[in-house]
Amino acid sequence: MIEVYSSRVDAFISATNGYNVALVIKLFTPNAVIDDPSTGERFDGHPGIQEYVERFFVGYHTVTKLLSVTSLDASRVRARVEFTGDFGYEIGRLDFSFDPGGLITRIDADLE
C-alpha cells in the first residue's frame, strides 16, 4: 500500500510545487484537516486547505523536495521533506492519513 500512498504524496508535492491550488484541493476529502504547529494553526476542510496552500506555498514561493516516505500504519505515511522558499530552508515532516479511496483525510505537518 505504501506505493499507492507514495504516489499520492508525489502528487501533493507536484501540485504544491506548481502552485496549483485547485489540484491540491482535489487530493483531499471535503472535511480533511491540515494541522501545522509550526504555523500555530489548524486548517479545516477545502477552504482551510486552500488558505494553507495559498499562504504557505504560493505566498512564500515554497518548493518542496521529497527526501523519504515511510509507512506509519495501514492508512498513514510519513514524508520527510526539504522546504525552500522566501523564508529560507527547512527540513520537515508531513504525516499523511488516507481514506480507503486514497484521498488525503489529514496532514500533520511540522518542522524538525
C-alpha positions as CSV (number, residue, x, y, z in Angstrom):
1,M,0.0,0.0,0.0
2,I,2.9,2.3,0.6
3,E,3.4,2.5,-3.2
4,V,-0.1,3.9,-3.7
5,Y,0.3,6.4,-0.9
6,S,3.8,7.4,-2.1
7,S,2.2,8.3,-5.4
8,R,-0.3,10.5,-3.6
9,V,2.5,12.2,-1.7
10,D,4.2,12.8,-5.0
11,A,1.0,14.2,-6.5
12,F,0.6,16.6,-3.5
13,I,4.2,17.8,-3.8
14,S,4.0,18.2,-7.5
15,A,0.7,20.2,-7.2
16,T,2.1,22.5,-4.4
17,N,5.4,23.0,-6.3
18,G,3.3,24.0,-9.3
19,Y,1.2,26.3,-7.1
20,N,-1.9,24.6,-8.4
21,V,-4.3,25.2,-5.5
22,A,-7.3,23.6,-7.3
23,L,-5.4,20.4,-7.9
24,V,-4.1,20.2,-4.3
25,I,-7.7,20.5,-3.0
26,K,-8.8,17.6,-5.3
27,L,-6.4,15.3,-3.4
28,F,-8.3,15.8,-0.1
29,T,-11.6,14.7,1.3
30,P,-14.0,17.6,1.8
31,N,-13.6,17.5,5.6
32,A,-9.8,16.9,5.6
33,V,-7.6,18.7,8.1
34,I,-4.0,20.1,8.0
35,D,-2.6,20.6,11.5
36,D,0.7,22.5,11.4
37,P,2.1,23.5,14.8
38,S,4.9,25.4,13.0
39,T,2.3,27.9,11.9
40,G,0.3,27.7,15.2
41,E,-2.8,26.9,13.2
42,R,-5.1,24.1,12.0
43,F,-6.8,24.3,8.6
44,D,-10.2,22.6,8.2
45,G,-11.9,21.4,5.0
46,H,-11.3,22.5,1.5
47,P,-11.5,26.2,2.4
48,G,-8.8,25.8,5.1
49,I,-6.6,23.7,2.8
50,Q,-6.9,26.4,0.1
51,E,-5.9,29.1,2.7
52,Y,-2.9,26.9,3.8
53,V,-1.6,26.3,0.3
54,E,-2.1,30.0,-0.8
55,R,-0.4,31.4,2.4
56,F,2.5,28.9,2.9
57,F,3.3,27.6,-0.5
58,V,2.2,30.2,-3.0
59,G,2.8,33.2,-0.7
60,Y,6.4,32.1,0.2
61,H,7.2,30.6,-3.2
62,T,7.8,27.3,-1.3
63,V,9.4,24.4,-3.2
64,T,9.3,21.0,-1.6
65,K,11.7,18.2,-2.2
66,L,10.8,14.7,-1.0
67,L,13.5,13.0,1.0
68,S,11.8,9.8,2.1
69,V,8.5,8.1,2.7
70,T,7.9,5.6,5.4
71,S,4.8,3.7,6.4
72,L,3.3,4.5,9.8
73,D,0.4,2.0,9.6
74,A,-2.2,0.7,7.1
75,S,-3.5,4.2,6.1
76,R,-0.7,6.6,7.1
77,V,2.7,7.5,5.8
78,R,5.4,10.0,6.9
79,A,7.1,12.1,4.3
80,R,10.3,13.7,5.2
81,V,10.8,16.8,3.1
82,E,13.0,19.8,2.4
83,F,11.4,23.1,2.1
84,T,13.0,26.1,0.3
85,G,11.4,29.5,-0.4
86,D,11.3,33.2,0.6
87,F,11.7,32.1,4.2
88,G,15.0,30.2,3.6
89,Y,15.5,26.5,4.2
90,E,13.8,24.0,6.5
91,I,13.5,20.2,6.9
92,G,10.1,19.0,7.9
93,R,7.7,16.1,8.1
94,L,4.3,15.6,6.7
95,D,2.3,12.7,8.2
96,F,-0.4,11.8,5.7
97,S,-3.6,9.9,6.5
98,F,-5.8,8.5,3.7
99,D,-9.3,7.2,3.2
100,P,-9.9,3.9,1.5
101,G,-10.1,5.6,-1.9
102,G,-6.7,7.2,-1.5
103,L,-7.8,10.7,-0.7
104,I,-6.0,12.6,2.0
105,T,-8.0,12.9,5.2
106,R,-5.3,14.6,7.3
107,I,-1.8,16.0,7.3
108,D,0.1,16.6,10.5
109,A,2.9,18.8,9.5
110,D,5.9,20.1,11.5
111,L,9.5,21.2,11.2
112,E,12.4,19.2,12.5
